[in-house]
Amino acid sequence: FACAVASLQPHGDTSCKGAYSCTRAVINVTEYATVNIEGWQAANRAYIGGMLRVVNVYGYAALAAGVIDTEWLIPRQEEVPEITVNSFGHLSGFGGTVICRAGRECTVNCKSTGCQMLDFVCENGAICNVNPVECKNGNVYRGVDCPKRSNTADADQYMDRKYEMQQDVYERFDAYLDDIMENERLEYDDYEDIMMFMEREMIFAQEQVIDNYSYNN
C-alpha cells in the first residue's frame, strides 16, 4: 500500500511494484516518461495520466477498474508522441480503461489474457491501434484476448455513463478494497470471487451502455 490513495506528479519514470501499491492513486506524469504497473492489483481503481509515453501493465489484475488517460495540454510547438500501453500480465487490464483522446495516437499491445475485459475508448479524432492487428472487438485471436473498443465523441461523457451503468460493480469492488486496506490482508480467494463477479456484471453493463447510449452525441 506504499502509494495507495496518493496524489503523485512524478517528473520521470514511475513504478508501482508491490501488491496494491498504487491502489486508488492519482498519477499525473509531468515529463514524458514510462509508468510500470507490476504488482498484483498495483493500480486498481487508480487514475494514470499526464505526459505518458509508455505504460507497462504487467502484474496480475494490475489495472483492475483503473484508468489510463491520454488527456494532456501539449504546447503547440511540440510534437505529440505516440502513447503505447503494453498489457502483458495475466488479466492485467481486466476491468480497466484506456482513453485515447482526440489528436493523440495510442497503441495497445496485448499478450495472452492481458487485454481481457479491457475497455479501449477511442475519442473522435484519435488514432487507435491494437496489436495483434487481427484483433476484433473483444474477441480472442490465436490465444490473445483482445480489448473491447468503444468509439465516442466525448470520452468524459462516455466514462460518466459507464460508471453510472456499472455503479453496483464499482461499489462492491470499492467495498472489497476498503476491507483489504483497513485490515491489510491479501486474501486470494476473496479476490477470485470479486473477479468473477466483475466479469459477469461488467459484460452485462457494457452491453447495456452500448444499447442505451449514443457515443456520438
C-alpha positions in Angstrom: 0.0 0.0 0.0 3.0 2.3 -0.4 1.4 4.9 -2.6 -2.3 3.9 -2.2 -4.7 6.8 -2.4 -1.8 9.1 -3.1 -1.8 12.0 -5.5 1.5 12.0 -7.4 3.1 14.2 -10.0 6.3 12.4 -10.9 8.9 14.0 -13.2 10.2 10.8 -14.7 9.7 7.0 -15.0 7.5 5.6 -12.2 6.8 2.1 -11.0 4.1 0.5 -8.9 5.7 -2.8 -8.0 4.1 -4.1 -4.8 0.6 -5.6 -4.3 -1.9 -2.7 -4.1 1.0 -0.3 -4.2 -0.8 2.4 -6.2 -4.4 1.5 -5.4 -6.8 4.5 -5.9 -3.8 6.7 -6.6 -3.9 9.6 -9.0 -0.7 9.7 -11.0 -0.1 12.7 -13.4 3.3 12.4 -15.1 4.8 15.8 -15.7 7.5 14.8 -18.1 7.3 12.3 -21.0 8.1 9.0 -19.2 7.2 5.4 -18.7 4.9 4.1 -15.9 5.4 0.4 -14.9 2.5 -1.3 -13.1 4.0 -4.6 -12.0 2.4 -5.7 -8.7 -0.7 -7.7 -8.1 -3.6 -5.2 -8.3 -1.0 -2.5 -8.2 -3.1 0.2 -9.8 -6.7 -0.9 -9.3 -9.1 2.0 -9.2 -6.2 4.3 -10.0 -6.0 7.1 -12.5 -2.8 7.3 -14.6 -2.5 10.3 -16.9 -0.2 13.2 -17.9 2.7 13.1 -20.3 2.8 9.4 -20.9 5.0 7.6 -23.4 4.7 4.0 -22.3 2.6 2.3 -19.7 3.6 -1.3 -18.9 0.8 -3.3 -17.3 2.5 -6.5 -16.1 1.0 -7.5 -12.8 -1.9 -9.8 -12.2 -5.1 -7.7 -12.5 -2.8 -4.7 -12.2 -5.2 -2.2 -13.7 -8.5 -3.6 -12.4 -11.1 -0.9 -12.7 -8.4 1.7 -13.2 -7.9 4.3 -15.9 -5.1 5.2 -18.2 -5.9 8.6 -19.8 -4.0 10.4 -22.5 -5.5 13.9 -21.8 -2.8 16.5 -21.5 -2.3 20.0 -22.8 0.6 19.9 -25.2 2.3 23.1 -26.3 1.6 23.7 -29.9 5.2 23.7 -30.9 5.8 20.2 -29.5 5.2 17.1 -31.5 2.7 14.8 -29.7 4.3 11.4 -29.1 2.5 8.2 -29.6 1.4 6.5 -26.4 1.9 2.8 -26.0 0.2 0.6 -23.5 1.6 -2.9 -23.0 -0.9 -5.2 -21.2 1.1 -8.4 -20.9 0.3 -9.9 -17.4 -2.4 -12.4 -16.6 -5.7 -10.4 -16.6 -3.5 -7.3 -16.2 -6.0 -5.0 -17.8 -9.2 -6.7 -16.5 -12.0 -4.2 -15.9 -9.6 -1.3 -16.7 -9.9 1.5 -19.3 -7.5 3.1 -21.7 -8.7 6.5 -23.1 -7.2 7.8 -26.3 -8.1 11.5 -26.6 -8.7 13.4 -29.9 -5.4 14.4 -31.5 -3.5 11.5 -29.9 -2.2 8.3 -31.3 -2.4 5.3 -28.9 -1.4 1.7 -29.4 -2.5 -1.1 -27.0 -0.3 -4.2 -27.3 -1.8 -7.4 -25.9 -0.5 -10.8 -24.9 -2.3 -13.8 -23.6 -5.1 -12.6 -21.2 -3.6 -9.2 -20.7 -6.4 -7.3 -22.5 -9.3 -9.4 -21.4 -12.2 -7.1 -20.4 -10.0 -4.0 -21.1 -12.0 -1.1 -22.5 -10.2 0.9 -25.2 -12.0 4.2 -25.6 -11.2 6.0 -28.8 -12.4 9.6 -29.0 -13.2 11.0 -32.4 -10.1 12.4 -33.9 -7.8 10.0 -32.2 -5.7 7.2 -33.9 -6.2 3.9 -32.0 -4.2 0.8 -32.8 -4.3 -2.7 -31.3 -1.7 -5.5 -31.6 -2.3 -8.2 -32.8 -3.7 -6.1 -35.7 -6.1 -9.0 -36.4 -7.9 -8.3 -33.1 -11.6 -7.6 -33.3 -13.7 -6.1 -30.6 -13.4 -8.2 -27.5 -12.6 -11.5 -29.4 -9.7 -13.9 -29.0 -7.1 -14.2 -31.7 -4.6 -17.1 -31.5 -4.8 -17.3 -27.7 -4.7 -13.5 -27.2 -7.6 -11.8 -25.6 -8.5 -8.5 -27.5 -9.7 -5.3 -25.8 -13.2 -4.0 -26.2 -13.2 -1.0 -28.5 -15.6 1.9 -27.7 -15.8 4.9 -30.0 -17.1 8.2 -28.7 -17.3 11.9 -29.4 -16.7 12.8 -25.8 -14.7 10.4 -23.5 -15.8 12.2 -20.3 -19.5 11.7 -21.1 -18.7 8.1 -22.0 -17.0 7.5 -18.7 -19.8 9.1 -16.7 -22.3 6.8 -18.5 -20.0 3.8 -17.9 -19.8 4.5 -14.2 -23.5 5.0 -14.0 -24.3 1.8 -15.7 -21.7 -0.2 -13.6 -22.3 1.5 -10.3 -23.0 -1.7 -8.4 -19.9 -3.3 -9.7 -17.7 -0.4 -8.7 -19.3 -0.1 -5.3 -18.8 -3.8 -4.5 -15.2 -3.6 -5.7 -14.6 -0.5 -3.6 -16.0 -2.3 -0.5 -13.6 -5.1 -1.2 -10.7 -2.6 -1.4 -11.9 -0.8 1.8 -11.7 -4.1 3.7 -8.3 -5.0 2.2 -6.8 -1.6 3.1 -8.4 -1.4 6.6 -7.3 -4.9 7.6 -4.1 -5.0 5.5 -4.9 -8.5 4.3 -4.4 -10.1 0.9 -6.9 -12.8 0.5 -6.6 -14.5 -2.8 -9.9 -16.5 -2.5 -11.9 -13.3 -1.9 -10.3 -11.7 -4.9 -11.1 -14.6 -7.2 -14.8 -14.2 -6.1 -14.7 -10.5 -6.8 -13.1 -11.0 -10.2 -15.8 -13.5 -11.3 -18.5 -11.0 -10.1 -16.8 -8.2 -12.0 -16.6 -10.2 -15.2 -20.2 -11.2 -15.1 -21.5 -7.7 -14.2 -19.2 -5.7 -16.5 -20.1 -7.8 -19.5 -23.8 -7.1 -18.8 -23.2 -3.4 -18.1 -21.1 -2.9 -21.2 -23.9 -4.3 -23.3 -26.3 -2.0 -21.6 -24.1 1.0 -22.2 -23.8 0.1 -25.9 -27.6 -0.5 -26.2 -28.7 2.6 -24.4 -26.2 5.4 -25.2 -25.1 7.0 -28.4 -21.4 7.9 -28.1 -21.6 10.3 -30.9 -24.0 12.7 -29.2 
